[in-house]
Amino acid sequence: MQIANRMQGISGSAIRELFKLLGDPAIISFGGGNPSKACFPSETIRTITDELLREKSDILLQYGATEGYMPLRRAYLDHILPDNGLHGELENVLALTGSMQGLDLICKAVINPGDVVLVEEPSFLGALQTFRVAQAKLVTVPMHTDGVHADELEEIVKKHRPVVFYTIPTFQNPAGYVTGAKTRKKIAELAAEYDMLVIEDDPYAALRFCGEKEPTIKSFDTSDNVIVLTSFSKTISPGLRVALCFGNKDLIRKMTIAKQGSDTHSPNLNQAIVAEFINRGHMPAHIEYISGVYARSAGVMTDAMAEHFPEWVHYEKPVGGLFIWCTLPEGWDAQELFKRAVERKVAFVPGAPFHTTEGAGLNTFRLNFSAEPEERIREGIKRLGDLLKEMAEEK
Ligand SMILES: Cc1ncc(COP(=O)(O)O)c(C=O)c1O
């Protein structure tokens, strides 16, 4: 059987492989980016679903529009986007089966094989995989603790002329860092100057523990070259697979055509649940609640890290999102640490697969703090700390 060129040399995502491990309940997992089970608004969803099925099953169980369920697109335009300083029309909006689908549709609409796509290093594995399947040539810009640096970005854009810059500006996956407002403005300016599409992927922005929220890159966009991906996976439920994008009407139209040939439309019932959740005003209190839960979990993890990790493990205290990025001294291999940690029933994600540059990030790893209860966070970090000390002695 022939396998297409676009799939040659593409391996499965390290995280997806990790999910196999999560089947063992004894494993304390700091691996995936799963929201806490305790944060699912199950009761509200049950009430909404009952009512929707009683009153609208004729519409919701039928085929729907590729563009998305109208009340969801409206709720996005009327509530979610204005909260982020953004305004637009229905033609700027497309409902998605997860923001992962948005990345895939953007690739189908925009990327030709060999085109340069600029990504942060490190960056989200799912996005890297999608760009690779699209046969893009990946070029990287370094992430720093204060996000992407405007001068480095400009130099790379000038040199490589990327068709797309993919960025996760707030509580980045995997690093957890935030790109500042000045750089966000500069990114929008570069998008205009170099006619580059910027994908602003922002699934974590609502999960802020303290401080003021940053303006979106899109709010500085004068050339209509920035597309925003908004996912409800981290705020409501990843299993619903509901997300939306907001961008240039012509691009949205091309993505809609690509979606027609992909899944026809996203599930109506799931879109309607999210629309009702927003329209009934549940979002602000729910976000406040889950941000509080994650802030506490992050605190438990960093307190445990301060107690058990050797001082040569570098990390920043998170102010939002779901992740802590750790850097070990040069010469350490986080993959080796991972293998030994799994023997002690602790999992995390080694950092190398988040990198595009060959051999980069071997001494890095990502910890997630949202999926495990507090006692298991403390216990898992203690086990990891003990292992790090043992491995340092062996060196
Ligand atoms: C940066 C980023 N984008 C997109 C996604 C996927 O989101 P969705 O569940 O909406 O497909 C994730 C999930 O971890 C992510 O971290």
The ligand as a Gaussian input file, in Angstrom:
#p B3LYP/6-31G(d) Opt

LIG

0 1
 C       -1.640000      25.721000      22.209000
 C       -2.719000      24.750000      21.972000
 N       -3.503000      24.871000      20.907000
 C       -4.496000      24.017000      20.658000
 C       -4.747000      22.945000      21.493000
 C       -5.821000      21.970000      21.149000
 O       -7.025000      22.490000      21.497000
 P       -8.389000      21.781000      21.058000
 O       -8.748000      20.815000      22.119000
 O       -9.343000      22.940000      20.972000
 O       -8.187000      21.141000      19.726000
 C       -3.962000      22.755000      22.616000
 C       -4.199000      21.608000      23.493000
 O       -3.445000      21.223000      24.315000
 C       -2.923000      23.684000      22.853000
 O       -2.114000      23.555000      23.906000

